[in-house]
Each structure stands twice: as structure tokens, then as C-alpha cells.
Amino acid sequence: MTDSTLYPRPALTVDIVIFTVRDAHLQVLLVCRKEPPFEGEWALPGGFVRLEESLEEAAMRELCEETGIQDAYLEQLYTYGCPQRDPRGRVVTVAYYALIPSDRSIRMEGGSDVSQARWFPVDALPPLAFDHDEIIAYALRRLRYKLEYTAVGFELLPSEFTLSEIQSTYEIILGEKLDKRNFRRRILAAGIIEATSHRRAREGRPAQLYRYRPDAVAEIKARRLFP
């Protein structure tokens, strides 16, 4: 049997792209580093994986430390292992992305190695540390692609929502306007939402509120919401 100690051991980290919809923009949570490397620069929340942790446990720990949320949608994105990606040495990172509903209360304190945490629109990001611009770009592509064949977009909505709010959320993520009549037809035909007994008061006729069906299948079989 080959002795594993004969081989170099790169450090292992997790980085998390945390998305939410705020102020009619898709936004991502960034932290300002207060230690080298890249001191004073913005970066994704993340950290080193502890020996006793799985990758997902490390990602959930970092998510909770940065936001106070323990039950968000979390999905592994990609592994980044360029030998030059971290000036400290050989560091491989496993990236995740998380989706936070727009109505969730978030505690943005940041960890001990950051000075502050802030939301930034994905189309107005500051210069980023490491290869985090590449990670965010890939996470956005993944999210947009998954909107076509899954119900992942509902992870960014409150528990009850109007049809207009669904369409607005999809438009914000996709970065384009959608035909109202066609969008509503597709969403209703997918069978993944149901009307509640509640309506939201507004000028004119109150808006019907919907919710994501608890028994809906996340993967929308035999159809795509968008061509």
C-alpha cells in the first residue's frame, strides 16, 4: 500500500456565493478581509475545512457564521484548484452557492477574520480577492440555467407570493423581461404552485397569493419553463 504521507497535502477550503433578491436586484454577500492576503479587499464568505467536517458541514458552518441562517438552500458548485489561486500556497477550494428568501432576516456580522459584510448587486461588484469573480460568474450561470428546468427560483421568494412577484424574481435573475401572459401560463401549467386562501391588498383588485406546493417535484419533468 502506498504511504499517503509521501505526497504533498494541499489545504482545503470552502467558499460560498450567497444570493438574495433585494431592492429589485440579485445581490451577493461579500466580506471585507482584515488579514493578509488581500487585506482590505472584498471576498466571498468562506474558510478552511476542519478535519472532523464534511465539505457540506463546513459550508453550512460558514453560512451560519455569516448570516445566522442554518436552513438555506445550499448546492455544491465547482472545485477550483489552480496552483496559483492563493498566494499563501497550495489551496483547493470547493465552491457552493446558497439562496436566501427575500423576506428572511439576516444577521450580517462576518467572521473573526473580516471587518464587515455587505450585499452587492451582481452587476456592480467591487474588485475581488483570489478568483472569486470567476466563482460568482459561474454561480450566476448555474442559477440561470437551473431556472429553466427546476423550481430553484422559489428558494428566493417568501413563503407566500403573487404571480407578479414570481415573474419579477425570474426577470431579475435572468436579466431580461418576460412576456407576462406566456410566463404565467408556463408557471401555472408546471403544477408547482397552488393558490392560498390569502390575498394582498393593493390599489384595485386584491392580488391572489400563492405558495410553492409541498409535494411539488423540484425537477420539472418533460417540460422546460423557458425555451
C-alpha positions, 0 to 999 in steps of 0.5 A: 500500500502506498504511504499517503504521507509521501505526497504533498497535502494541499489545504482545503477550503470552502467558499460560498456565493450567497444570493438574495433578491433585494431592492429589485436586484440579485445581490451577493454577500461579500466580506471585507478581509482584515488579514493578509492576503488581500487585506482590505479587499472584498471576498466571498464568505468562506474558510478552511475545512476542519478535519472532523467536517464534511465539505457540506458541514463546513459550508453550512458552518460558514453560512451560519457564521455569516448570516445566522441562517442554518436552513438555506438552500445550499448546492455544491458548485465547482472545485477550483484548484489552480496552483496559483489561486492563493498566494499563501500556497497550495489551496483547493477550494470547493465552491457552493452557492446558497439562496436566501428568501427575500423576506428572511432576516439576516444577521450580517456580522462576518467572521473573526477574520473580516471587518464587515459584510455587505450585499452587492448587486451582481452587476456592480461588484467591487474588485475581488480577492483570489478568483472569486469573480470567476466563482460568482460568474459561474454561480450566476450561470448555474442559477440561470440555467437551473431556472429553466428546468427546476423550481430553484427560483422559489428558494428566493421568494417568501413563503407566500407570493403573487404571480407578479412577484414570481415573474419579477424574481425570474426577470431579475435573475435572468436579466431580461423581461418576460412576456407576462401572459406566456410566463404565467401560463408556463408557471401555472401549467408546471403544477408547482404552485397552488393558490392560498386562501390569502390575498394582498391588498393593493390599489384595485383588485386584491392580488391572489397569493400563492405558495410553492406546493409541498409535494411539488417535484423540484425537477420539472419533468418533460417540460422546460419553463423557458425555451 
